[in-house]
Amino acid sequence: MHNNKKALPENTDVLIIGNGPVGATLAALLGRYGVQTLIIDKAHEILLMPRAIALDNEALRILQLAGLGEDAFDKIVIPEVRMHCPMIGQFGRANTTGSLDGHPKLVTFYQPDLERSMRAHYQRFDNVTSLGGLELEDLRQDSDGVTACLRAEDGSQHQVHARYLVGADGASSRVRSLIGQDFEGQSYSEDWLIVDACQREGKAIEHIEFLCDHRRPTPHMPAPGGRERWEFMLRAGETRDQVEDTGFISTLLQRWIEPSQLKIERKAVYRFHARCCKHFQQGRVFLAGDAAHITPPFVGQGLVAGLRDAANLAWKLSWVLKGQANPAILDSYEQERRPHAQEMIDMAKFMGRLIMPRNALLAFLGHGMMRTLGLIPAARRHFEELEIKPKNIFKRGLFMNKTRCARLPRGGLLPQGLVRTPDGRILPSDDVLGDGLTLIGLGTDPRATLSPEQIKRWEAVGGRFLQIGPQGQRSHSTTPFIEDLGLQLTSAMPLGSLMVVRPDRILMHDGAADQAARIISDSLQLLRK
């Protein structure tokens, strides 16, 4: 019954339903934070099915946050995304060359490799238990936690009591149904044939292209391991059996591959949806990833959104479970994540309309308009440099009210850059920040004006201190110190500023160096709310 031969515990702090990439990343983060975690799944093994294929720099940064090494799984760095119309040629382009916050802007990957790496990673933690062959049947909540009723493969029934439960069990989430949060409204559903070909080393394209043909739109991209993917929208009247036929697929791919050279690794018809739950939480039960929101794949943000959920929720659960924060802070998970998830869904729907015009006239007008807008430098930059992508900056949540004209807004992500430690090591700054709630001084010692009692109070809630100076600066205090080699961090705020940065790298509070006591007091109050 159990893929790691561990016994099923009767009690745990957090029970995660679903061992896909979102659930596994959440387990890894909770493992790092020292939270007793049980993650279960109906399956023992990783599903070898065509699913997510793209990750952006934010997603890669979250995987870094979870402790996954940069070389843990293979990736292909994508230099650009092209949009092509048969009638007017290329009408759009996104520049994905380069990096942001220490990671490539866009990569493709093979999802089973990512899942295998993340599972191996979280199994290093003694506080994380992973079991397969278990299915959630029911759950009950009380003032102390959640009792989950589980069924094993042999039909036996089991109960586990958890202080909190997270449903990361995908688009058909059992958890979502049990808490009455089934998706409502229209789903924007479309049926697509996904084809992954293998043995394409040296033959696959190096970029991503969207062939926006109204007769059959087709996204096309490379993937690691000599793979190449095509996604074909089904026409009216076409059936699953018809389009999954090898001869039919050979005809679809004949512009790229000779039938004799076609090696199909996977083929499947999927229905793309665009849906978002009204609530991501009910009491002590939370939803994450596709269980909470489903994003069409046209902007590669489906899995990325789920990873953002995991990073946001994991540290809040940890701080509450350790008694370092009031349970009320958990309400901020939905406040922060739902609006951005909805914005990403809306953007994916917009891109879907570009890719899937209903007829030749709409295609000509829409694609022609995009090509014309590309002649205007500001409009071209907005699209090509990905400024169209909704920024991950919260409007409401667990941070102090925003100030006007701030270089780095509260509720936004702290940049990441390369830093040098006093012993000469060069590291990404997130690796130095670690897993705590950090009061950072830019060019100033954040502890300089604090009393011993204030320092003790900060450390009691998992707070840390860090001084960051520009390259070449030295510190003579006992506060941990690093040099900002690329000025990514010291340019975020004026020198002499203080910043409180959450474990998920979101700016919680900031101010001048002489306001350290107030900044700590305000931040402590946020944790107690």
N, C-alpha and C positions, 0 to 999 in steps of 0.2 A: 504493500500500500504506500510506503513512504520511500521517496527516491533518495533520501539521505540516511535512512535507517534510524532516525530519531523518533522517540515516542511523541505522541500528540500531547502537548501540555494542556492542563485544565484551565490555567490562567495565564494571561499575558497583558502587557501594557497596551500594545497596539496589534490588532489583527488586520492584516491586509488580504483582501480577497482579489486574487488575480496576480499571476507571476509574469506578466508581460513586461515590456521595457519600463512602463511608468511605475508599476508596482515594485519591480526589482530595484529601480532607482530610489524610490521612497524607502525601501528596506535598507539599502546601503547607507542612505543619509541617516536614518534612525539608528543604524548600527554604529555609525561614527559618533552620534550624539549619546550613545550609551543606553538607548531605550530598549527594553525587552520587547522583541518583535517576533510575531509569527506570521509568515506569508504562506498562503495555500493556493492551490490551483487544481482544477479538474484533471489537467494533463500532467504527466510526469516529465515529458520531454518538450523541448522547444518546437513549436509548430513551424514547419518548413514551407510556409505559404507566402505568396507575394503580398507584402504589406507596405509599411513605411519605407521610404528610400532616401529621403533628404533631411539634413539637419543644418541649422544655421549656427552662427557664432554663439548666440545665447544658449542654445541647446548644448553645444560642446563645452561651454563654460559651466553649465550645470553638471554635466558628467564629470568634469574636473572637480567641481565642488563635492561630488559624491565620492571622489577618490579614485576614479578610473583614469589610468595613465593614458597619455596622448597616443601611444602605440598599442593600446589594448585591442583595437579592432581596425581593420583596413578601411580606408576612406579614399575617395577620389575628389580632389579639389576642383570645383567647377568655376571656370573663369568668366563665363557669361551665360545668359539665358536669352535666346532669340525667339521672336514671334514672327511667323511667316504666313502670308496669305497667298493662295495660288493666283489671285487676280492682280494684286498690287505688289507682291514681293514682301521683303522684310519691312514690317511696320512698327516694330518695337524691340527694345533690347534692355536688359538689365545687366549692369556691370557688377559682377561678383568677384572680381579679382581683388587680391589683397586680404587683409585681416582686420578684425575689430576685436578689441579687448583680448588680444593674444591668440585668436582663433580664426581660421578661414571663414569668410562670409557665408560660404555655401559648400557643402560636400554631399556626395551620395555615399551610401553605405549598404551593407547587407544585414538586414535586421537580425537574423539568427546569430550572426557573429557578435553583435552588440549585446543581445540577451545572454549569450553564453558567457561573455566577459563579465557582465554585471552580476550574474549569478555566482560566478567563481569569486568575484570580489566580495560580495556581502557574506559569503560563507566563511570568510576569515574572522568574522565577528562572533564571539561566543554568545552574544545576546540576540542573535538572529537565527531563527529556525525556519527552514523551508520544507514544506511537505506537498507532495503531489497525490493525486487520486482522491481528493476530497472536494465535495460540492456543497455550497451553502444552500440550505433549504429554507431556513427561517431565522429571524432574529427578534430579540426582545430587549428593550431598553429599560433601565431603572436609574435611580439616582447615583449608583456607583459605577455603572458601565453598561456593556452590551453583552448579552448571552447569545452566541451564535450556535444554531443547530446545524450540524454537518452530517452528510451522508458519505460513507466510504464506498469504494468500488464493490466490496462484498455485500453491500446493503446495510451494514451496521451503522448505528446512529451514535453520534458523539456530540458533546457540548463543550464549548470553550467560552470562558468569560474574559472579556477584554475591557479595559477602561475606555478604549476608543476603537472604532472600526472604520476602515477605509475601503470603499469599493473602487477598485481599479480593474474591474472585470469586464471592460470593453463595452462596445455599443449595445449589446444585448444584456446589459448589466442586471443581474438578479438583485443586487443591493439596491439599485435605483428603483426597481419595482416594489421592493419590500417597504421602502420609506415613502412611497407614493409620489415619486418625482419622474414618472414616465414622461418622455418628450411630448410636447404639445405642438399643434399647428402643422403647417406644411413642412415637408422635409427636403424639398428641392432635390428629389431623388432622380438619379440617372444611372442606367446600367452601362458598365464599361467592361471590356475584355482586357485583362492584364496578361501580357506575354513577357516572360523573362527568358531570353536566349542565353546560352552559355558557349564557351569556347570561342569568345569574340576578342581574344587578345590581339591587339594591333589593328583591329578592324572596326571597333566601336567608335562613335563620335566622342569628342572630348568635352563637349558642352551639353547644355540642355536646350532642346528646341520644342516649340509648340507649333505644330502644323495646323493652322486655324482654317481648315477646309470645312465649310458648312455641310458638305456631304458626309464627312466622317472625321471630326477633329481627332488629332493624335499627338499627345505628348510623347517625347522620345528622349531617352537619357542613358548614359553609361552607368555601370555599377562595378564595384570591386570584384576581383576574381574572374575577370574576363567575361563579365555579364553585360547585358544590354536590355533595356526595358522599353516596351511600347504599351500605350494605353489607347484602345480604340473604343469610341462611343458606339454603342449598338444602335442600329437603325430600327425604325418601327417594324414590327413583325419578325425580327430576328430572334431566335431562341438560343438558350445556353448551349444545347447540344450542337446546334448548327455552327456557332462561332467558335466552339472549343475543338472542332474537328481539325485535325492536323492539316488536311488539304486546304481548308478555308484559311487557316492561319498562314500557310505558305503563300497563298494568293495575296493576303494583306501585306506580307513582308517582302514581296518579290522585288520592290524597288530598292531594298537594302541587302537582301540575302538570297542567294541562289537556293532553290528548294533542296538540292542535294547537300548543301552546307548547313542547313538549318538544324540546330540542336536545341530543342525546347527543354528548359529546366523546369518551368512551371507555367501553367495556364489556368486562369480562373476568371469567372464573371463576378464582378463586385457591383454593389449598388452604392453609389456615392450619396451622402446625405449632408445636410447643413442644419444642425439642430443644437439647441443649448437648453439645459435645465433651468427652470425658474429659480431653484435653490440648489446649492452645492452641499448643504448641510442640513441635517435634522437631528437635533440633540447631540449625541455623541457619535453619530455616523456621518461620514464625509464621502463625497464622490470626487474622483480624480480621473483625468484623461478622458478617453472616449465614453466612459460611464457618465461624465458630466456634460460633455460637449463633443460634437462631431463636426469636423471641418473638411470640406471637399479638398482634394489633394492639389489643387491648381497653384497653390503658393507654398507647398511643402511645409505647412505649419501644423498639421494634425498632431504628430508625436511631439513636436516642439512645445505646443500648448500644454500637453500632459506633463512634460518634464518641468515646465514652469510651475504647474500645480504642485508637484512633488517638492520642489525647492521651497516653495512658499509655506506649505503645510508642515513639513517635517520639523523645522526648528521650533515652530509654535507649539506643536504637540510635545516636543521634548521639554521646552521651558515650563509648560504647564505641569507635566508629569513630575518634573523635578522640584516643583513648588517655587520656581523662580518667576512665575507670572500667573496672573489670574486667568481662570478658564475663559473669561469674557474675551480675551484677545483672539480666541479661535473664530469669533464672528468676523474678524477682519479677513479671513481666508476668502470667503465669498465676496466681500466688498472689493477686495483687490483683484481677484482673478476673473470673476465673471465678466466685468465690462470689457477687459482686454480680449478675453476669449471670444466674446461676441463681435468685437471689432475685427478680429482675424477671420471669423466666419463670414462677415459682410464683405471683407476684401476678397476672400476666396470666391464668393458668389459673383462679385464684380468681374474678377478674372475669368470665371467660368462663362460669363456672358460674352466676353471678348473671344474666348476660344470657341464657343458654341453658338454662333449666330444661326438664326432659324432658316435663313434663306440667302441666296446670292446677293440680293439687294441690300439686306441688313449687313452682310459681311463687307460688301464694297463700301458702304457708308461708314460703318463703325471703324473698320481697319483704315480706311482712307483718312478719317478724322484723326486717328492716332498717329498716322504717318505725318499729317500736316502739323499737328501739335509738336511733333518731334523737331520741326524746323525752328521752333521758339526755344532758345537756350534754357530759360527757366523751366519750361514745361518738360523739355528733354531731360534736364538734370533731375527733376522731381521723380521721373520714372526710372531713368537709367541708374541713378545712385541710390535707389531703393528708399527714397524719401516718402514714397507712397505707403510704405509699410507702417502700420500703427506702432508708435513707440510704446515700450513697456514702462510707462510712467503712470503710477496710480493717482486717481483723483481723490479717493477716500481710502482710509485704512489706518494701519498701525504706524503712524508717523505724525510729527508735529505739523500744524498748519503751515502751508507754503508761504514763502516770502516772494515778493515781486522781483523780477529781473535777476534771479539767482542763476549762477553759471550751471550749477548742478541742482535740480529741483528735489526737494524732499519727496520721497516716494518714487524716486528714480534710481537706476542702477549706478553704483560707483564704477568708474572705468577701471580696467585692469591693465597693468603694464609690467615691464621687467624691473625688478629691484635688486639691490645688492645688500647682503647682510654684512654685519661687522667682520665676520670671518671670511668674507670674500665670495660667498656663494651667490650666484645669480639665479633668481627664481621668479616665476609669475607672482604678482602681488597677492593674489587670492590664497596661494599656498602659505604665505606668511601670515595672513589674517587669521587663518585657522578656522575653528568652529565656534568661536565666541561672539559676543556682542562687544564691539570694539569702539573705544573712544580714541580717535586719531587726532594727533596734532600735526598740522602742516607747517614744518619749520619751527615748531615750538613744542615744548614738553607738555603733554596734556595733564600731567599730574602736578605741575608746578604750583598752582594756586589752590589745590585741594587739600583739605585736612585729612589726617589719618582715618577719621571716622567716615568721611565721604568716600575715600578710596575703598574702605572695607565694605561699605554698603553697595558700591558698584560691583565689586568682586563677588559679593554674595549672590548676585543675580546672574552670574556667568559673564560678568563684564571683564574686559581686558583693556590694556593701554598700549598704544603704539605711536611712536614719533616717526614721521616721514619727512626727510629733507631732500633738497635738490642734490644732484650728483656733485660730489666733492665736499658736501657738508659733513661735519662730524658732531657727535653728541657726547657730552660729558656727564649726563645724568644716568641713572640706573634704569630708566624706562627703555624697553626694547626699541631699537632704532633701525631703520633701513633707508637706503638712498634710492631715490626715484630716478632711474637711468634714462627713461624716455620722457619724463615730465608729464606722463599721463595722469598721475594722481595730484601732483603739486599744482597743476594747471586747472584742476577741477574747481578749486576755491582759492582765494587770496592767501598768501603765506601769512601765518599767524592765526589761521582759522582752526576751529575744532569741528570734527564730524563724528556723529554716532552712526556706525554702520552695523546693520543687522547681519546675522549669519548667512542670509541669502543675498548679501551684498547690496541691499536697498538702504538708501540714506534715510535714517530715522529723524535726525536732528542735526543742527549745525549752529555755529555762532563764533564770536570772537574769543580769543584765548582767556580774557578776563571774565568770561561768562561761564567758565567750566562748571562751577557749582550749580548754577541754574540749569545748564544743559543736562547734567546728571539728574537733578531733581525732576525735571520735566520728563526725562526718559523713564525714570523709575515710576513715575505716575502713569505713563502710558502702559507699562507692564502690569500695573495694579488695576487698571480700569475695569 
